[in-house]
Amino acid sequence: NTKLFKRFETVYNYRLKLQLDKESKRLIEYYYQQFLLAGAKLSDADKATMKKLNGEEASLSAKFNNQLLGAAKTGALIIDDSLVLKGISVADYDTYAQNAKAKGLTGKWIVPLRNTTQQPALQSLEVRATREKLFDASWNRAQRNDSNDTRAVIIRIAAIRAKKANIMGYASYAAWKLQDQMAKTPETVDAFFAKLVPAVTAKAKQEALDIQALIDKQKGGFELAPWDWNYYAEQVRKARYNLDENETKPYFELNKTLENGVFYAANQLYGLSFNERKDLPIYQEDVRVFEVFDKDGKAFALFYCDYFKRDNKNGGAWMSNLVGQSTLLGTKPVIYNVCNFNKPSKGKAALISFDDVTTMFHEFGHALHGLFASQQYPLLSGTNVARDYVEFPSQFNEHWALDPKVLQHYAIHYQTKKPIPKSLVDKIKKAGSFNKGYTLTEAIAGSSLDMQWHKLGANDVVADAVEFEKKALQITGLDLPQVPPRYRSTYFLHIWSNGYAAGYYAYQWTKMLEEDAYAWFKEHGGLTRANGQRFRDMILSKGNTEDYNTMFKNFRGHAPDIKAMQEELGLLKQ
């Protein structure tokens, strides 16, 4: 809209003379940046070209999505002999049989494909040949020269994005898209990963040696391959940590975890209190609503929690708002958290795993970001921040799940009423650090592939997607034969269809932010009201009203430092 932009540009040019408050000035500058990044200053001819390219990209992204769904269906592993499924659970066995029956394949089993490279069943399948077949089905699902082969599509999408960036005046799509992110440039992201990769891959290689030693001890007679990793890693984990989920679950009853854990930590840090409101409307019978009171006793928000799985409910966990905070509109936040925990039978306690506990703290970290919003303008309010910043508050909040003061307040056996023993807590902590080299390497490999694809220039030509991927991993030192990327280029849904192009690095980037912030807490006494208030004032309540690097530096006292992350992940040499 050229006319609207011209009017807005006039306001932007006069912003320094308008005696605006800080947030209004930020809003104008942010809008102006978004106009420019959307191509408001392009010529009519360039706008027409961009429109055409946008249309083609949208069409190809939709095609990629459909191809991937098709590849998962046609690529699922069909099993003829139940003996080769030895090791899987009875529940999985029945599910695979039902999958086959639904396709008219009675007496067979179908192992479905998840969108990650590694598949859940690889952890338990005892027959090595079956593991290899399942891995191959996953790894090659979208490059079988059929209608679901995505190689040509992703090459074209990458080329379109590079062309669009060139029209916008940027060297690459990544350079264009990172302008409004905290990292700002692809070079910053590359430098960030360069500090991680050597130690991360070294850790993965050591883990590979440990697993190979187990294979040799069992007289396996073969070298560790990607399809072996999870199977033997699970054996190492059980032998080394002996952590049984059924042993921990009785200490993590859902309602106690919420009220005496999640809410308690929020009270200790920020002075919040919560009162359940059974008189308010809910959209499903399992949903609970809490009125949220600030440290001065005044109600300022509502919090809805929807924790149980339902047939018609999307999977995963997330936070969003029913009403966003805005002083301009006079609206107070109405925030909700959604999870997909298994609902207990009537009269039974809702016992959850420690992974589920972590998820609750994580999503409530997002909720706090929304609850503490104190902005005039909805666009700048709460969680309306950059992708490489939005996970910072949520990942940070996970730390309080194992804080001794918080843990002793909620981790109480639902029957005996005894607190969780230290020996079990130690097991949870140690198990949490297990296999980190592998999981980090596969994740960073995915992030690196994303960045390599989106650093391509308009004149760069990719002839072979698989060869490009191979070289991209070699260049970055992430070409470990036993550790494939979490997502291969040909089925990397996040970057080709789900809006994460040049942004998948954000998961590791925000890990750096939250570990560095938590290090500040440890340096200043940990879980205290004063520390919580400072974090609220300088991070959680700011929304997008300041530059992200400035906000972080004001809180931490220095620019983001990777050292705390390296230390927590066990990557620093002793």
GUSE-568787 format. One record per residue (C-alpha): y, x, z; residue in one letter; residue number from 1. Coordinates in steps of 0.001 Angstrom, whole numbers, plus 500000, padded with zeros to 6 digits. Each point is the difference from the previous one (the first is absolute). Example, Ala and Ser with C-alpha at 12.3 -4.5 7.8 and 13.67 -1.06 7.14 Angstrom:
# residues 2
NODE       v       u       w  resn  resi
NODE  495500  512300  507800     A     1
NODE  503440  501370  499340     S     2
END
This chain:
# residues 574
NODE       v       u       w  resn  resi
NODE  500000  500000  500000     N     1
NODE  502873  502089  498661     T     2
NODE  502753  497697  501281     K     3
NODE  498612  499985  503528     L     4
NODE  499621  503771  499953     F     5
NODE  503599  500486  498830     K     6
NODE  501265  497859  502867     R     7
NODE  497791  501853  502440     F     8
NODE  501062  503375  498633     E     9
NODE  503615  499081  500689     T    10
NODE  499127  499290  503634     V    11
NODE  498054  503271  500151     Y    12
NODE  502915  502023  498633     N    13
NODE  502363  498468  502575     Y    14
NODE  497571  500166  502935     R    15
NODE  501845  502813  501774     L    16
NODE  503247  498019  499937     K    17
NODE  498517  496755  501294     L    18
NODE  499713  501051  503680     Q    19
NODE  496387  498898  500069     L    20
NODE  497697  500374  502966     D    21
NODE  497219  502573  499652     K    22
NODE  497277  497498  499115     E    23
NODE  502076  498227  497345     S    24
NODE  500778  503347  498394     K    25
NODE  496288  500861  500050     R    26
NODE  499179  496644  498389     L    27
NODE  502438  500574  497139     I    28
NODE  498722  503530  499419     E    29
NODE  496387  498840  500122     Y    30
NODE  500599  497139  497561     Y    31
NODE  501860  502345  497670     Y    32
NODE  497124  502495  500093     Q    33
NODE  497511  497212  499231     Q    34
NODE  502133  498837  497067     F    35
NODE  500038  503528  498598     L    36
NODE  496273  500557  500555     L    37
NODE  499343  496711  498208     A    38
NODE  501960  501189  496954     G    39
NODE  503294  498139  500389     A    40
NODE  501919  502741  498155     K    41
NODE  497646  500276  497051     L    42
NODE  501186  499187  496505     S    43
NODE  498924  496694  498473     D    44
NODE  497558  501866  497766     A    45
NODE  498436  501820  502965     D    46
NODE  499820  496759  501975     K    47
NODE  498132  498396  497124     A    48
NODE  497583  502940  499888     T    49
NODE  499499  499833  503779     M    50
NODE  499314  496273  499803     K    51
NODE  497361  500592  497366     K    52
NODE  498411  502841  501998     L    53
NODE  500062  497927  503198     N    54
NODE  498190  497202  498217     G    55
NODE  497356  502340  498641     E    56
NODE  499521  501660  503395     E    57
NODE  499626  496646  501771     A    58
NODE  497428  498910  497431     S    59
NODE  498040  503253  500314     L    60
NODE  500097  499896  503813     S    61
NODE  498526  496504  499902     A    62
NODE  497396  501182  497492     K    63
NODE  499124  502952  502252     F    64
NODE  499556  497658  502947     N    65
NODE  497671  497755  498002     N    66
NODE  498068  502983  498644     Q    67
NODE  499511  501294  503519     L    68
NODE  498665  496656  501186     L    69
NODE  497674  499967  497009     G    70
NODE  498913  503597  500607     A    71
NODE  499122  499189  503604     A    72
NODE  497908  497019  498921     K    73
NODE  498161  501627  497107     T    74
NODE  499734  503366  501736     G    75
NODE  498424  498757  503235     A    76
NODE  496662  501696  500648     L    77
NODE  496933  497853  499278     I    78
NODE  496927  500929  502057     I    79
NODE  496446  499022  499003     D    80
NODE  498077  501462  502940     D    81
NODE  500899  499192  503606     S    82
NODE  498500  503298  501181     L    83
NODE  502900  501973  498493     V    84
NODE  502379  498049  502271     L    85
NODE  498428  501461  503125     K    86
NODE  502574  500608  502736     G    87
NODE  502409  497147  499368     I    88
NODE  500503  497220  502545     S    89
NODE  498194  496675  499805     V    90
NODE  503344  498277  499415     A    91
NODE  500808  502236  497017     D    92
NODE  496469  499590  498628     Y    93
NODE  500383  496216  500088     D    94
NODE  503462  500186  498435     T    95
NODE  498734  502140  497122     Y    96
NODE  497145  497541  499435     A    97
NODE  502443  497080  499956     Q    98
NODE  502208  501889  497524     N    99
NODE  497033  500339  497642     A   100
NODE  498855  496416  500497     K   101
NODE  503506  498761  499101     A   102
NODE  499607  501782  496656     K   103
NODE  496539  498602  499403     G   104
NODE  498268  503284  500853     L   105
NODE  497383  498789  502453     T   106
NODE  498003  502781  501618     G   107
NODE  502774  502528  499467     K   108
NODE  502967  501274  501995     W   109
NODE  503586  500681  498905     I   110
NODE  502094  502545  501907     V   111
NODE  503667  499102  499313     P   112
NODE  502728  502552  499306     L   113
NODE  503059  500386  502175     R   114
NODE  503101  501446  498384     N   115
NODE  499716  503355  501778     T   116
NODE  497927  502893  498647     T   117
NODE  497675  500113  502996     Q   118
NODE  498066  496804  500710     Q   119
NODE  499060  498573  503441     P   120
NODE  496244  500089  499287     A   121
NODE  500085  503766  499350     L   122
NODE  500232  500461  503765     Q   123
NODE  496592  498443  500652     S   124
NODE  497863  500239  496839     L   125
NODE  497130  502387  500759     E   126
NODE  498712  500448  496428     V   127
NODE  502099  502714  498368     R   128
NODE  499394  498785  496453     A   129
NODE  501398  496582  500941     T   130
NODE  503078  501616  501508     R   131
NODE  500553  501971  496803     E   132
NODE  499648  496884  497839     K   133
NODE  502454  498078  502179     L   134
NODE  502517  502845  499932     F   135
NODE  499670  500260  496218     D   136
NODE  500537  496248  499677     A   137
NODE  503227  500357  501970     S   138
NODE  501280  503263  498481     W   139
NODE  499444  498997  496368     N   140
NODE  500608  496257  500266     R   141
NODE  503120  499962  497795     A   142
NODE  499088  502582  497364     Q   143
NODE  496882  498681  498301     R   144
NODE  501534  499409  496548     N   145
NODE  499829  496237  500474     D   146
NODE  502630  497271  500348     S   147
NODE  500586  501053  503615     N   148
NODE  500764  503639  499150     D   149
NODE  503502  500605  501398     T   150
NODE  500671  503505  498667     R   151
NODE  502152  498991  497027     A   152
NODE  501885  497473  502124     V   153
NODE  501009  502437  502745     I   154
NODE  501055  502647  497474     I   155
NODE  502266  497443  498342     R   156
NODE  501419  498728  503316     I   157
NODE  500836  503576  501027     A   158
NODE  501680  500609  496622     A   159
NODE  502033  496785  500272     I   160
NODE  501204  500947  503469     R   161
NODE  500974  503499  498851     A   162
NODE  501910  498477  497063     K   163
NODE  501820  497553  502288     K   164
NODE  500986  502838  502332     A   165
NODE  501307  501986  497046     N   166
NODE  502176  497084  498888     I   167
NODE  501332  499806  503558     M   168
NODE  500899  503686  499887     G   169
NODE  497225  501362  502221     Y   170
NODE  497468  502728  499256     A   171
NODE  497079  497860  501133     S   172
NODE  499059  496620  501410     Y   173
NODE  499527  501591  503428     A   174
NODE  503503  501514  499897     A   175
NODE  501393  496550  499187     W   176
NODE  498015  497985  502534     K   177
NODE  500506  502358  502960     L   178
NODE  503803  499707  499869     Q   179
NODE  500109  497323  502710     D   180
NODE  497108  501365  502065     Q   181
NODE  500194  502331  502989     M   182
NODE  498392  502883  498091     A   183
NODE  502482  499538  497112     K   184
NODE  498354  502446  497554     T   185
NODE  496495  500849  498713     P   186
NODE  500674  503618  500956     E   187
NODE  500366  498971  503651     T   188
NODE  496658  498187  499849     V   189
NODE  498323  502976  498314     D   190
NODE  501374  502354  502668     A   191
NODE  498744  497652  502722     F   192
NODE  496456  500012  498608     F   193
NODE  500103  503754  499391     A   194
NODE  500304  500397  503786     K   195
NODE  496928  497831  500569     L   196
NODE  497530  500734  497220     V   197
NODE  498795  503526  500940     P   198
NODE  499161  499086  503604     A   199
NODE  498657  496554  499116     V   200
NODE  497640  501297  497307     T   201
NODE  498917  502875  502255     A   202
NODE  499070  497417  502641     K   203
NODE  498095  497964  497410     A   204
NODE  498124  503114  498847     K   205
NODE  498996  500755  503594     Q   206
NODE  498792  496427  500417     E   207
NODE  497995  500442  496782     A   208
NODE  498338  503096  501490     L   209
NODE  499109  498030  503144     D   210
NODE  498440  497235  497914     I   211
NODE  498149  502490  497791     Q   212
NODE  498587  501598  503146     A   213
NODE  498639  496601  501045     L   214
NODE  498485  499436  496535     I   215
NODE  498338  503420  500168     D   216
NODE  498774  499359  503541     K   217
NODE  498340  496818  498758     Q   218
NODE  498534  502009  497089     K   219
NODE  501835  497877  497447     G   220
NODE  499797  502699  497352     G   221
NODE  503211  499063  498197     F   222
NODE  503711  500819  500027     E   223
NODE  502426  497502  501491     L   224
NODE  501401  497596  497385     A   225
NODE  502678  497272  500321     P   226
NODE  497343  497275  500330     W   227
NODE  498466  501835  502965     D   228
NODE  503143  500538  502051     W   229
NODE  500353  496703  501837     N   230
NODE  496261  499701  500684     Y   231
NODE  499745  503378  501709     Y   232
NODE  503471  499853  501539     A   233
NODE  498908  496828  501774     E   234
NODE  496982  501863  501406     Q   235
NODE  502239  502837  501187     V   236
NODE  502399  497501  501576     R   237
NODE  497225  498216  501878     K   238
NODE  498431  503240  501186     A   239
NODE  503273  501608  501003     R   240
NODE  501839  497069  501561     Y   241
NODE  497306  497399  500659     N   242
NODE  502632  497262  499826     L   243
NODE  498538  496529  499730     D   244
NODE  502497  497290  499063     E   245
NODE  498024  497493  502048     N   246
NODE  500587  502225  503022     E   247
NODE  503791  499850  499607     T   248
NODE  500513  496388  498925     K   249
NODE  499512  498439  503468     P   250
NODE  503133  501863  501124     Y   251
NODE  502119  498606  497176     F   252
NODE  500262  496246  500362     E   253
NODE  502513  498703  497457     L   254
NODE  502346  498014  502250     N   255
NODE  500029  502651  502722     K   256
NODE  500700  502661  497367     T   257
NODE  502927  497956  498700     L   258
NODE  501574  498944  503284     E   259
NODE  499102  502923  502269     N   260
NODE  500064  502695  497325     G   261
NODE  502250  499316  497015     V   262
NODE  502513  497877  501927     F   263
NODE  499803  502235  503079     Y   264
NODE  500935  503095  497993     A   265
NODE  502942  498078  498505     A   266
NODE  501081  499035  503505     N   267
NODE  499788  503542  501350     Q   268
NODE  501861  501489  497036     L   269
NODE  502496  497291  499105     Y   270
NODE  500100  497556  502918     G   271
NODE  498593  497104  497964     L   272
NODE  498124  497064  501489     S   273
NODE  497994  497286  498245     F   274
NODE  499413  496353  500829     N   275
NODE  497428  497992  498068     E   276
NODE  501414  496788  498489     R   277
NODE  497253  497450  499469     K   278
NODE  502588  497340  499167     D   279
NODE  501091  501669  496751     L   280
NODE  498408  499183  496631     P   281
NODE  497240  502243  498648     I   282
NODE  498427  500052  496534     Y   283
NODE  496424  500508  501227     Q   284
NODE  498278  499302  503307     E   285
NODE  499249  503667  500800     D   286
NODE  503637  501086  499680     V   287
NODE  501926  500781  503185     R   288
NODE  503800  499962  500374     V   289
NODE  502034  501996  502496     F   290
NODE  503668  499794  500838     E   291
NODE  501371  503521  500345     V   292
NODE  502485  500823  502756     F   293
NODE  502193  503083  500027     D   294
NODE  500605  502333  502928     K   295
NODE  502854  497737  501197     D   296
NODE  497670  496997  500149     G   297
NODE  501465  498258  496951     K   298
NODE  497702  498556  497341     A   299
NODE  500712  501544  496607     F   300
NODE  496945  499531  497758     A   301
NODE  496635  498377  499396     L   302
NODE  496766  501870  499348     F   303
NODE  496998  498353  498328     Y   304
NODE  496584  501666  500014     C   305
NODE  497180  498942  497692     D   306
NODE  497077  502289  500745     Y   307
NODE  496765  498331  498860     F   308
NODE  498277  500053  496624     K   309
NODE  499851  496748  497991     R   310
NODE  498340  499149  496703     D   311
NODE  503291  499242  498249     N   312
NODE  501886  502963  501457     K   313
NODE  500866  503253  498235     N   314
NODE  498285  503079  501418     G   315
NODE  501734  502864  501780     G   316
NODE  502818  500053  502538     A   317
NODE  503737  499635  499573     W   318
NODE  503343  499084  501533     M   319
NODE  502701  497828  498496     S   320
NODE  502644  497535  501093     N   321
NODE  500388  496255  499798     L   322
NODE  503709  500450  500703     V   323
NODE  501832  503282  499529     G   324
NODE  502713  501164  502380     Q   325
NODE  503624  499803  498813     S   326
NODE  503220  499628  501993     T   327
NODE  501721  498901  496774     L   328
NODE  497619  497058  499649     L   329
NODE  499636  499511  503754     G   330
NODE  496212  500360  499858     T   331
NODE  497736  501480  502649     K   332
NODE  496725  501689  499056     P   333
NODE  496761  498048  499787     V   334
NODE  497347  502657  499430     I   335
NODE  496265  499738  499452     Y   336
NODE  497012  502350  500069     N   337
NODE  496818  499199  498093     V   338
NODE  496576  501631  500414     C   339
NODE  496420  499138  499043     N   340
NODE  497920  500466  503137     F   341
NODE  496688  498195  500341     N   342
NODE  500419  496778  501944     K   343
NODE  497568  499649  502909     P   344
NODE  497853  496929  500436     S   345
NODE  501400  497336  502311     K   346
NODE  500146  501113  503618     G   347
NODE  499404  503659  499170     K   348
NODE  502479  502833  500529     A   349
NODE  501741  501457  496941     A   350
NODE  498914  503634  500240     L   351
NODE  501484  502428  497483     I   352
NODE  499462  503613  498984     S   353
NODE  502440  502791  500782     F   354
NODE  500903  500062  496294     D   355
NODE  501048  496364  500427     D   356
NODE  502017  500933  503088     V   357
NODE  501801  502642  497951     T   358
NODE  500695  497405  497303     T   359
NODE  501579  497683  502585     M   360
NODE  502317  502734  501263     F   361
NODE  500793  501018  496403     H   362
NODE  500976  496526  498829     E   363
NODE  502010  499405  503164     F   364
NODE  501930  503184  499197     G   365
NODE  501091  498250  496798     H   366
NODE  500744  496903  502083     A   367
NODE  502288  501997  502313     L   368
NODE  501871  501307  496947     H   369
NODE  500632  496369  499046     G   370
NODE  500632  498715  503533     L   371
NODE  502617  502647  500781     F   372
NODE  501907  499494  496743     A   373
NODE  503728  499650  500718     S   374
NODE  501627  499867  496586     Q   375
NODE  502599  497774  498368     Q   376
NODE  498341  499989  496615     Y   377
NODE  496391  498947  499298     P   378
NODE  499602  502672  497308     L   379
NODE  500502  502762  502582     L   380
NODE  498205  498310  502883     S   381
NODE  496865  501086  501833     G   382
NODE  497135  501185  497825     T   383
NODE  501994  499837  496742     N   384
NODE  499833  503773  499719     V   385
NODE  498530  502596  497648     A   386
NODE  496250  500192  499452     R   387
NODE  499871  503532  501431     D   388
NODE  501700  498790  503199     Y   389
NODE  498592  496522  500674     V   390
NODE  496686  501230  501461     E   391
NODE  501769  502329  502440     F   392
NODE  500520  497432  502825     P   393
NODE  496520  498510  499568     S   394
NODE  498108  503300  500007     Q   395
NODE  502137  501196  502899     F   396
NODE  499055  496955  502084     N   397
NODE  496289  500839  499649     E   398
NODE  500458  502872  502461     H   399
NODE  500383  497632  502957     W   400
NODE  496481  498588  499559     A   401
NODE  498557  503114  501680     L   402
NODE  502887  500742  502329     D   403
NODE  498361  500291  503468     P   404
NODE  502427  497595  501673     K   405
NODE  499595  497365  497288     V   406
NODE  496252  500499  499585     L   407
NODE  499224  499467  503681     Q   408
NODE  501993  496770  499834     H   409
NODE  497980  498335  497237     Y   410
NODE  496681  501853  499465     A   411
NODE  498117  498085  502688     I   412
NODE  496371  498923  499580     H   413
NODE  500096  496256  499352     Y   414
NODE  497049  499352  502350     Q   415
NODE  499927  502727  502664     T   416
NODE  503825  500323  500106     K   417
NODE  499585  503767  500231     K   418
NODE  502414  502272  498080     P   419
NODE  498739  501920  497010     I   420
NODE  498453  503298  501197     P   421
NODE  501678  503274  499075     K   422
NODE  496812  501210  498303     S   423
NODE  500206  497103  497543     L   424
NODE  503709  500581  499359     V   425
NODE  499249  503655  499265     D   426
NODE  497324  498925  497513     K   427
NODE  502478  497697  498251     I   428
NODE  502555  502795  499730     K   429
NODE  497501  502566  498732     K   430
NODE  498427  497583  497523     A   431
NODE  503490  499215  498718     G   432
NODE  500495  503636  499011     S   433
NODE  496632  500249  498241     F   434
NODE  499800  500528  496214     N   435
NODE  503799  500316  499745     K   436
NODE  499803  502778  497403     G   437
NODE  498095  497720  497647     Y   438
NODE  502081  496859  500508     T   439
NODE  503281  501909  499667     L   440
NODE  498881  501892  496912     T   441
NODE  498873  496847  498180     E   442
NODE  503230  498201  500945     A   443
NODE  502300  502868  499026     I   444
NODE  498062  500421  496742     A   445
NODE  500833  496377  499191     G   446
NODE  503658  500515  500898     S   447
NODE  500143  503158  497914     S   448
NODE  498481  498267  496968     L   449
NODE  502596  497258  500316     D   450
NODE  502807  502564  500031     M   451
NODE  498539  502032  497116     Q   452
NODE  499739  496926  497783     W   453
NODE  503562  498993  500804     H   454
NODE  501559  503448  499605     K   455
NODE  499181  499871  496285     L   456
NODE  503015  500263  497718     G   457
NODE  500696  497792  496991     A   458
NODE  498745  502713  497634     N   459
NODE  496819  500783  501940     D   460
NODE  496861  498750  498288     V   461
NODE  496751  499242  501827     V   462
NODE  497071  499935  497608     A   463
NODE  497199  499609  502549     D   464
NODE  500474  498294  503381     A   465
NODE  496939  501622  501577     V   466
NODE  501020  503480  498865     E   467
NODE  503544  499404  501278     F   468
NODE  498605  498979  503387     E   469
NODE  497774  503079  500142     K   470
NODE  502892  502379  499284     K   471
NODE  502354  498163  502374     A   472
NODE  497563  500512  502889     L   473
NODE  499458  503653  499062     Q   474
NODE  503744  500698  499930     I   475
NODE  500443  498635  503522     T   476
NODE  496864  501604  501464     G   477
NODE  498371  496631  500649     L   478
NODE  497026  500389  497658     D   479
NODE  497286  500178  502658     L   480
NODE  496695  498997  498356     P   481
NODE  498674  498227  503105     Q   482
NODE  503300  498212  500759     V   483
NODE  501102  497704  497157     P   484
NODE  503363  498183  500125     P   485
NODE  499989  496763  501967     R   486
NODE  501008  498274  496774     Y   487
NODE  499272  501389  496557     R   488
NODE  502767  499621  497405     S   489
NODE  497959  497459  498050     T   490
NODE  499758  497580  502953     Y   491
NODE  503122  500894  501981     F   492
NODE  501219  496424  500444     L   493
NODE  502874  500970  502315     H   494
NODE  501864  501995  497377     I   495
NODE  499217  498120  496783     W   496
NODE  500309  496411  501174     S   497
NODE  500981  499687  503675     N   498
NODE  503486  501511  500131     G   499
NODE  499153  503384  501541     Y   500
NODE  500843  502121  496926     A   501
NODE  501412  503342  501212     A   502
NODE  499717  498592  503522     G   503
NODE  496457  500525  501267     Y   504
NODE  501159  503152  501823     Y   505
NODE  501815  497729  502460     A   506
NODE  496904  499599  502202     Y   507
NODE  499896  503729  500776     Q   508
NODE  503799  500346  500093     W   509
NODE  500375  497358  502708     T   510
NODE  497188  501704  501927     K   511
NODE  502287  503034  500191     M   512
NODE  502903  497854  501238     L   513
NODE  498080  498189  502711     E   514
NODE  498259  503102  501322     E   515
NODE  503324  501839  500190     D   516
NODE  501589  497025  501783     A   517
NODE  497077  499763  502420     Y   518
NODE  500384  503713  500706     A   519
NODE  503555  499213  501141     W   520
NODE  498619  497391  502409     F   521
NODE  497511  502506  501414     K   522
NODE  502803  502515  500462     E   523
NODE  502066  497424  501909     H   524
NODE  497540  498332  502371     G   525
NODE  497999  497701  497732     G   526
NODE  499851  496271  500718     L   527
NODE  503339  499249  501684     T   528
NODE  502647  497312  499627     R   529
NODE  502672  502590  499236     A   530
NODE  497935  501514  497199     N   531
NODE  499143  496583  498604     G   532
NODE  503627  498911  500053     Q   533
NODE  501029  503108  498096     R   534
NODE  497322  499410  497356     F   535
NODE  501033  496352  499739     R   536
NODE  503704  500807  499691     D   537
NODE  499628  502863  497529     M   538
NODE  496995  498924  497903     I   539
NODE  498569  496511  500533     L   540
NODE  503278  498054  500016     S   541
NODE  501643  501821  497089     K   542
NODE  498251  498395  497029     G   543
NODE  501400  501516  496811     N   544
NODE  503535  500492  501318     T   545
NODE  499946  503808  499831     E   546
NODE  498470  502749  497903     D   547
NODE  496395  500419  501183     Y   548
NODE  500253  503760  500400     N   549
NODE  503189  499599  502043     T   550
NODE  498372  497383  502240     M   551
NODE  496980  502153  500646     F   552
NODE  502028  503155  500612     K   553
NODE  502293  498182  502441     N   554
NODE  496958  498907  501999     F   555
NODE  497877  503137  499802     R   556
NODE  502756  502606  500007     G   557
NODE  498763  501597  496791     H   558
NODE  498709  499107  496533     A   559
NODE  496363  498794  499802     P   560
NODE  497670  502832  500984     D   561
NODE  496372  500035  498901     I   562
NODE  498824  502110  502954     K   563
NODE  499198  497083  502335     A   564
NODE  497916  498379  497274     M   565
NODE  498151  503244  499325     Q   566
NODE  499327  500418  503717     E   567
NODE  498709  496448  500468     E   568
NODE  497692  500371  497008     L   569
NODE  498660  503323  501252     G   570
NODE  501407  501930  497048     L   571
NODE  501786  502781  501888     L   572
NODE  498164  503255  500537     K   573
NODE  499231  500638  503636     Q   574
END
